[in-house]
Amino acid sequence: MSRKANPTLIGAFVLGAIVLSVATTLLLAGGGWFSEKRQHTLYFEGAAQGLQIGAPVMFLGVKVGTVKQIQLGLDAHDNRFVVPVTIEVLPQVVRARGGEPVDLRDRAVVRGLVDRGLRARLRMQSLLTGQLYVDLNFLPDKPARFVALDPDVSEIPTVRTAVQELQARLESFPMEKFLADVTAISDAVNALMTAPGTQELPQRMQATLKHLESFAARLDAQGGPALGEARKALVAAQAALAKLETAADRVATLAASDSETVKNVTRAADELAEAAAAVRSLTAQESPTVQSTNAALKEITRAADALRQLAETLEEQPDAVWRGKRKKHE
């Protein structure tokens, strides 16, 4: 007869298996179940295909959380559809320079990082599968645009991907004006190519080439004598330059400060200066020569007056020579 199974032993075995399973799960989860998590919302423009729940959230290349929810919403600012993505971050993942943890769950901390340029964007996780992930990075040159109207929502601004930027530029590109300009340019080119002057251009170019060939042939035929004359003129010019250099050397030698010519010229200049000084001293008002000359001129003037009076007396009284001068009343 078989033995009846012991219920206590079976219960203990089942309980041990459950405890072991829970312990294994906790070890594999790394204690993440007991850590406090905080959610933030991101609003992406355009389609978000490739982004799945559970996709990683990377902050400067370090995983700090995961994607928890993906929805479809309407932007109240411009009535466009957006994709709200809820992410969940873990605590004590980011540490400051001193080692103290930076709590990304704190809305004030996240808002301070946003003011410093923290932005979120979608990036490719795998080229083969096309899966995306959320990348957090500092992009201070990108303006912060908030979508959420609820003040209780912790929002991190997003930026467009490169494909979305290109798509936005293409959407705002004036295609109709561009096509009209291309059509106008095409018509202008067509009119230019069909013009009579353009049709005659190949013949004119051919005639010009023939003239150039004839001119080149003439140059080849007459180039020898012309080059010979040019060489002779060059030789003559070189000889003239050599003579000029020799003359310049002679002039430089004569003009040297220690040359005899410069000494003679200097000596002559000094003598001329002395002669000029002597003439200046002779012609001065206070010089003896000028005073003697003035006295002689005065004596000559008095003698001339006496001779004039004598002549007048002889003219009036011819006999005054032997009788003497008579008085006028006689």
C-alpha positions in Angstrom: 0.0 0.0 0.0 1.5 3.4 -1.1 2.4 6.1 1.4 0.2 9.2 1.6 2.0 12.5 0.6 2.8 14.9 3.4 1.0 18.2 2.7 3.3 20.2 5.0 6.3 19.0 3.0 4.6 19.9 -0.3 3.7 23.4 1.0 7.1 24.1 2.2 8.5 23.1 -1.2 6.1 25.4 -3.1 6.8 28.3 -0.7 10.5 27.8 -1.2 10.1 27.9 -5.0 8.1 31.1 -4.8 10.7 32.8 -2.5 13.5 31.7 -4.8 11.6 33.1 -7.9 11.0 36.4 -6.2 14.7 36.7 -5.1 15.9 35.8 -8.6 13.6 38.5 -10.1 14.8 41.1 -7.6 18.4 40.3 -8.4 17.8 40.5 -12.2 15.9 43.8 -11.8 18.8 45.3 -9.8 16.6 46.7 -7.1 14.7 48.9 -9.6 11.3 47.9 -8.3 12.0 49.5 -4.9 13.4 52.7 -6.2 11.2 55.7 -6.6 10.6 56.8 -10.2 9.3 60.1 -11.6 7.6 60.8 -14.9 8.2 63.6 -17.4 6.3 64.3 -20.6 7.8 65.1 -24.0 5.8 66.4 -27.0 7.3 65.4 -30.3 6.2 66.9 -33.6 5.4 64.6 -36.5 5.3 60.9 -36.6 7.1 58.8 -34.0 7.2 55.5 -35.8 10.0 53.3 -34.5 9.6 54.5 -30.9 8.2 51.8 -28.6 7.2 51.5 -25.0 10.3 50.4 -23.1 12.7 52.2 -25.4 15.7 53.7 -23.4 16.0 57.3 -22.4 19.7 58.4 -22.7 21.2 61.4 -21.0 24.6 62.3 -22.5 25.0 58.6 -23.5 23.9 57.2 -20.1 20.6 55.4 -19.7 18.5 57.2 -17.1 15.1 55.9 -17.8 12.6 54.3 -20.2 9.6 55.2 -22.3 6.4 54.4 -20.4 3.6 55.7 -22.6 3.1 57.0 -26.2 0.0 58.9 -27.1 -1.5 61.2 -29.8 -2.4 64.7 -28.7 -3.4 68.1 -30.2 -1.3 71.2 -29.7 -3.6 74.0 -28.5 -1.2 76.7 -29.9 -1.6 76.0 -33.6 -4.0 73.0 -33.7 -1.4 70.5 -34.8 -1.2 66.9 -33.8 1.8 66.0 -31.6 3.0 62.8 -30.0 3.1 63.0 -26.1 5.7 60.6 -24.8 5.9 59.9 -21.1 9.3 58.8 -19.8 10.2 57.5 -16.4 13.6 58.3 -14.9 15.5 56.6 -12.0 17.0 58.4 -9.0 20.7 58.6 -8.2 21.8 58.0 -11.8 23.4 61.4 -12.4 26.0 62.7 -10.0 27.6 66.1 -9.7 31.3 66.9 -9.7 31.5 66.5 -5.9 29.8 63.1 -6.0 26.4 64.2 -4.7 23.5 62.7 -6.8 21.5 64.9 -9.1 17.8 63.8 -8.7 16.2 63.9 -12.2 12.9 63.1 -10.5 12.8 66.6 -9.0 10.9 69.0 -11.2 12.9 72.0 -10.0 16.1 70.2 -11.0 14.8 69.3 -14.4 13.5 72.9 -15.0 16.9 74.3 -14.1 18.5 71.9 -16.6 15.9 73.0 -19.2 16.9 76.6 -18.6 20.5 75.7 -19.2 19.5 74.1 -22.6 18.3 70.6 -21.8 16.3 69.3 -24.8 14.9 66.0 -25.9 15.0 64.5 -29.4 14.4 61.2 -31.1 17.5 59.3 -32.4 18.0 56.1 -34.3 18.7 53.1 -32.1 19.2 50.5 -34.8 19.5 51.0 -38.6 18.4 47.5 -39.2 15.2 47.6 -37.1 14.5 51.3 -37.4 13.9 51.6 -33.6 14.2 55.0 -31.9 15.2 56.1 -28.5 14.9 59.3 -26.5 18.1 61.4 -26.3 18.5 64.1 -23.7 21.2 66.6 -24.4 22.1 70.2 -23.9 21.2 72.3 -27.0 21.1 75.9 -25.7 20.9 77.3 -29.3 17.5 75.6 -29.7 14.6 77.6 -28.2 12.5 75.9 -25.6 8.9 75.5 -26.8 6.4 74.2 -24.2 3.1 72.6 -25.3 1.5 71.4 -22.1 -1.2 73.7 -20.6 -1.4 71.8 -17.3 1.0 73.3 -14.8 1.2 70.0 -13.0 2.8 68.3 -16.0 6.6 68.2 -15.9 7.6 68.9 -19.5 11.0 68.7 -21.2 11.1 70.7 -24.5 11.8 68.8 -27.7 13.7 69.7 -30.9 13.1 68.4 -34.4 15.3 65.7 -35.9 17.4 66.4 -39.0 14.8 64.8 -41.2 12.0 66.9 -39.7 14.1 70.1 -40.2 14.6 69.1 -43.8 10.9 68.3 -44.3 9.9 71.7 -42.7 12.3 73.5 -45.0 10.9 71.7 -48.0 7.4 72.5 -47.0 8.1 76.2 -46.7 10.1 76.2 -50.0 8.3 78.3 -52.7 8.2 75.5 -55.2 5.8 77.2 -57.6 7.9 80.3 -57.8 11.0 78.1 -58.3 9.4 76.2 -61.1 8.2 79.5 -62.7 11.8 80.9 -62.5 13.1 77.7 -64.1 10.5 77.9 -66.8 11.5 81.6 -67.5 15.2 80.7 -67.6 14.5 77.8 -70.0 12.5 80.0 -72.3 15.2 82.7 -72.3 17.9 80.1 -73.1 15.8 78.6 -75.8 15.2 82.1 -77.4 19.0 82.8 -77.1 19.9 79.5 -78.8 17.4 80.0 -81.6 18.4 83.6 -82.4 20.0 84.2 -85.8 23.2 85.6 -84.2 23.6 82.5 -82.2 23.1 80.3 -85.3 25.9 82.3 -87.1 28.2 82.0 -84.2 29.9 78.8 -85.3 30.7 80.2 -88.7 32.1 83.3 -87.2 34.3 81.4 -84.8 35.6 79.2 -87.7 36.5 82.4 -89.7 38.2 83.8 -86.6 40.2 80.7 -86.1 41.3 80.8 -89.8 42.5 84.4 -89.3 44.4 83.4 -86.2 46.1 80.6 -88.0 47.1 82.9 -90.8 48.4 85.5 -88.3 50.4 82.7 -86.5 51.9 81.6 -89.8 53.0 85.2 -90.5 54.5 85.5 -87.1 56.4 82.3 -87.7 57.7 83.5 -91.0 58.7 87.0 -89.8 59.7 86.1 -86.3 63.3 85.3 -87.1 64.4 88.8 -88.4 62.3 90.5 -85.8 63.9 88.5 -83.0 67.4 89.4 -84.4 66.6 93.1 -84.4 65.2 92.8 -80.9 68.4 91.1 -79.8 70.5 93.9 -81.4 68.4 96.6 -79.7 68.8 94.7 -76.4 72.6 94.6 -76.8 72.7 98.4 -77.6 70.5 99.1 -74.6 72.9 97.1 -72.4 75.9 99.0 -73.8 74.1 102.3 -73.1 73.3 101.2 -69.6 76.9 100.3 -69.1 78.1 103.8 -70.2 75.5 105.4 -67.9 76.7 103.3 -65.0 80.3 104.4 -65.8 79.3 108.1 -66.0 77.4 107.7 -62.8 80.4 106.2 -61.1 82.6 109.2 -62.3 80.0 111.7 -61.1 79.9 109.9 -57.7 83.7 110.0 -57.5 83.8 113.7 -58.3 81.0 114.4 -55.9 82.7 112.6 -53.0 83.4 114.7 -50.0 87.2 113.9 -50.1 87.6 114.6 -53.8 89.8 117.5 -55.1 87.0 118.9 -57.1 84.8 119.3 -54.1 87.7 120.7 -52.1 88.4 123.3 -54.9 84.7 124.3 -55.1 84.5 124.6 -51.4 87.7 126.8 -51.3 86.3 129.0 -54.1 83.0 129.4 -52.3 84.9 130.4 -49.1 86.9 133.0 -51.1 83.8 134.4 -52.7 82.2 134.7 -49.3 85.2 136.6 -48.0 85.2 138.9 -51.0 81.5 139.5 -50.6 82.1 140.3 -46.9 84.8 142.8 -47.9 82.6 144.5 -50.4 79.8 144.7 -47.9 82.2 146.2 -45.3 83.4 148.8 -47.9 79.9 149.8 -48.9 78.6 150.1 -45.4 77.5 153.6 -44.2 79.9 153.7 -41.3 83.0 152.6 -43.3 85.9 155.1 -43.8 85.9 154.6 -47.5 82.3 155.7 -47.8 82.9 158.7 -45.5 86.0 159.8 -47.5 84.1 159.5 -50.7 81.2 161.6 -49.3 83.7 164.3 -48.2 85.4 164.3 -51.6 82.0 164.6 -53.3 81.2 167.6 -51.1 84.5 169.3 -52.0 83.9 168.7 -55.7 80.4 170.2 -55.3 81.8 173.3 -53.7 84.5 173.7 -56.4 81.9 173.3 -59.1 79.8 176.0 -57.5 82.8 178.3 -57.4 83.6 177.7 -61.0 80.0 178.4 -61.9 80.1 181.7 -60.1 83.4 182.6 -61.8 82.0 181.8 -65.2 78.9 184.0 -64.5 81.2 186.8 -63.3 83.4 186.7 -66.5 80.3 186.5 -68.6 79.0 189.7 -67.0 82.3 191.5 -66.5 85.0 190.3 -68.9 87.5 192.8 -67.5 87.2 191.5 -64.0 90.3 189.4 -64.5 92.6 192.5 -64.3 90.3 194.9 -62.6 88.6 192.7 -60.1 85.0 192.0 -59.5 82.8 195.1 -59.3 79.9 195.5 -57.2 76.5 195.3 -58.9 75.4 198.9 -58.0 78.3 200.4 -59.9 
